Amino acid sequence: MARKKFLDGLKDTDRFCDLESWDDLYGYCGDCCRAGMIDRYELERKYGKYTRINDLIPRLKCNLCDGKTMNEFGRRNRVRD
């Protein structure tokens, strides 16, 4: 499954506490190639800051095609001042 070129992959051991404040978290659907930004702070509040991010992949669902099988997380650095 090819991820969008502007997204960096996450390691299996990456947790919410490992992300920098300028990192944006994205969800990517491999079925329809749609990517959308995810509120990482909401997920961190819900699941805890020491939760591995890739453990939440089975909970991802695409809003466009309702696909749940080929989803993954990615991150992108926000422009810093």
Backbone bond lengths (Angstrom), bond angles and torsions (degrees), N, CA, C in turn:
res aa  C-N    CA-C-N  psi(-1)  N-CA   C-N-CA  omega(-1)  CA-C   N-CA-C  phi
1 M - - - 1.437 - - 1.523 107.69 -
2 A 1.293 116.84 124.74 1.455 121.83 -177.59 1.527 110.10 -90.84
3 R 1.306 115.09 126.24 1.454 121.40 179.57 1.522 108.80 -86.52
4 K 1.308 117.12 155.82 1.456 120.62 175.55 1.521 109.45 -56.16
5 K 1.326 117.06 144.73 1.456 121.16 -174.41 1.515 113.08 -66.38
6 F 1.328 118.17 -26.71 1.460 119.21 -177.40 1.527 112.36 -83.10
7 L 1.332 118.23 -5.01 1.460 121.11 -179.63 1.527 111.08 -98.94
8 D 1.312 115.51 136.57 1.457 121.80 172.56 1.512 107.92 -94.63
9 G 1.313 116.56 145.36 1.452 120.56 178.86 1.520 111.91 -76.66
10 L 1.299 115.26 164.86 1.454 121.82 175.97 1.521 108.86 -108.65
11 K 1.321 116.49 143.99 1.455 120.27 173.87 1.526 108.60 -75.25
12 D 1.310 116.73 158.52 1.457 120.43 179.80 1.522 112.42 -63.61
13 T 1.316 117.07 -22.77 1.457 120.56 -177.17 1.522 113.28 -95.39
14 D 1.329 118.62 -1.18 1.472 121.05 -179.05 1.521 110.87 -66.71
15 R 1.310 115.30 132.15 1.462 122.73 177.47 1.519 108.46 -117.23
16 F 1.314 117.24 169.07 1.456 120.54 179.55 1.525 111.10 -60.99
17 C 1.332 117.39 -35.21 1.464 120.62 -179.48 1.533 111.50 -71.24
18 D 1.330 118.59 -15.50 1.469 121.74 178.68 1.526 112.68 -83.60
19 L 1.324 117.96 -16.57 1.462 120.88 -179.76 1.519 109.87 -75.67
20 E 1.311 115.41 142.11 1.461 120.51 175.49 1.526 109.46 -79.50
21 S 1.312 116.67 164.35 1.465 120.03 -177.62 1.529 111.98 -67.69
22 W 1.331 117.47 -21.55 1.465 120.11 -179.58 1.535 112.73 -94.20
23 D 1.321 118.20 3.48 1.463 121.15 177.24 1.530 110.34 -85.50
24 D 1.317 116.19 130.66 1.460 121.94 172.78 1.522 108.04 -100.73
25 L 1.321 116.86 140.65 1.454 122.50 -179.30 1.528 108.61 -101.30
26 Y 1.323 116.27 132.31 1.453 122.54 -179.42 1.522 109.96 -123.16
27 G 1.306 115.81 150.71 1.448 122.68 169.02 1.515 107.83 -107.67
28 Y 1.325 116.79 139.94 1.462 121.73 -177.01 1.520 109.43 -127.75
29 C 1.325 116.06 130.99 1.463 122.14 177.98 1.526 108.18 -100.27
30 G 1.309 116.97 121.05 1.456 121.68 179.14 1.518 113.33 -76.82
31 D 1.336 117.63 -18.43 1.468 120.78 179.54 1.524 111.58 -74.34
32 C 1.329 117.20 -48.96 1.467 119.91 -175.88 1.525 113.01 -112.32
33 C 1.328 117.56 2.96 1.475 123.78 177.08 1.522 113.34 62.19
34 R 1.309 116.81 33.01 1.457 121.01 178.64 1.521 108.87 -98.32
35 A 1.325 116.10 139.44 1.461 121.80 176.06 1.516 108.42 -125.12
36 G 1.305 116.18 139.82 1.451 120.36 179.02 1.516 110.55 -143.83
37 M 1.333 115.54 145.68 1.450 120.30 -178.67 1.529 109.74 -73.87
38 I 1.325 115.46 140.49 1.459 122.93 -178.89 1.521 108.17 -114.89
39 D 1.318 116.61 139.62 1.463 121.20 177.96 1.528 108.51 -73.93
40 R 1.315 116.24 98.09 1.460 121.08 -175.89 1.519 112.18 -67.89
41 Y 1.326 117.40 -28.82 1.459 119.92 -179.85 1.530 111.06 -72.20
42 E 1.312 117.07 -31.86 1.463 120.76 175.19 1.533 110.33 -66.62
43 L 1.332 116.72 -44.31 1.468 120.11 177.22 1.527 111.32 -64.79
44 E 1.318 115.94 -37.28 1.458 119.76 179.20 1.529 111.10 -64.97
45 R 1.336 116.76 -40.33 1.469 120.07 177.12 1.521 111.08 -65.63
46 K 1.329 116.31 -38.01 1.459 120.49 -175.04 1.526 112.61 -75.77
47 Y 1.341 117.79 -42.14 1.459 121.50 -172.14 1.525 113.96 -109.22
48 G 1.322 118.39 -11.83 1.462 121.17 179.90 1.520 111.61 100.89
49 K 1.327 115.68 148.01 1.460 119.00 -174.44 1.528 113.36 -76.61
50 Y 1.328 118.16 -12.54 1.459 121.28 179.07 1.526 112.84 -98.63
51 T 1.315 117.59 7.91 1.459 122.24 177.58 1.532 109.50 -75.57
52 R 1.327 116.00 135.36 1.469 119.22 175.03 1.525 108.50 -70.30
53 I 1.315 116.20 131.49 1.466 121.63 -174.42 1.521 110.73 -64.63
54 N 1.324 117.79 -41.70 1.464 120.25 -177.58 1.523 112.91 -69.11
55 D 1.336 118.84 -13.74 1.462 120.86 174.04 1.527 111.76 -69.81
56 L 1.335 117.09 -16.10 1.467 121.51 -179.30 1.523 112.60 -92.83
57 I 1.328 118.61 1.79 1.467 121.31 -179.60 1.533 112.57 -56.79
58 P 1.334 120.15 -41.42 1.475 118.57 178.76 1.536 113.82 -61.94
59 R 1.318 117.81 -17.42 1.466 121.15 179.15 1.528 113.34 -88.99
60 L 1.337 117.28 -9.70 1.465 120.44 179.52 1.520 110.81 -71.56
61 K 1.322 115.69 140.19 1.464 121.66 176.78 1.519 108.03 -143.51
62 C 1.310 116.72 130.82 1.458 121.92 179.69 1.524 109.61 -73.85
63 N 1.323 116.31 133.80 1.460 120.76 178.20 1.522 112.69 -76.93
64 L 1.321 117.40 -20.72 1.462 120.78 -176.86 1.528 112.08 -86.26
65 C 1.332 117.28 -51.20 1.468 119.62 -174.56 1.532 112.86 -110.96
66 D 1.324 118.31 1.76 1.470 124.51 -178.01 1.525 112.58 60.14
67 G 1.330 117.54 21.46 1.454 121.25 178.96 1.522 111.80 -75.10
68 K 1.329 116.54 142.75 1.455 121.57 178.82 1.519 112.56 -127.83
69 T 1.318 118.47 -0.44 1.459 119.60 -170.21 1.522 114.36 -95.97
70 M 1.300 119.85 -33.60 1.463 121.52 -173.33 1.525 112.03 -114.39
71 N 1.309 117.95 33.61 1.456 121.57 -177.72 1.523 110.92 -90.70
72 E 1.326 115.46 153.83 1.453 121.22 176.51 1.519 109.46 -155.48
73 F 1.322 115.88 166.81 1.457 122.57 177.24 1.514 109.81 -98.95
74 G 1.307 115.27 153.62 1.453 122.63 172.47 1.505 108.57 -146.99
75 R 1.314 116.02 165.72 1.458 118.81 177.19 1.511 110.07 -134.19
76 R 1.315 113.82 159.62 1.458 121.14 -179.51 1.517 107.74 -144.26
77 N 1.313 116.55 139.25 1.453 120.71 177.85 1.515 110.72 -79.85
78 R 1.316 115.40 127.93 1.464 120.88 175.54 1.526 108.19 -78.29
79 V 1.294 117.26 151.75 1.461 122.22 179.04 1.523 108.54 -64.78
80 R 1.325 115.84 129.57 1.468 121.11 179.40 1.500 109.74 -102.51
81 D 1.322 115.93 149.68 1.468 120.81 178.47 1.500 111.91 -81.33
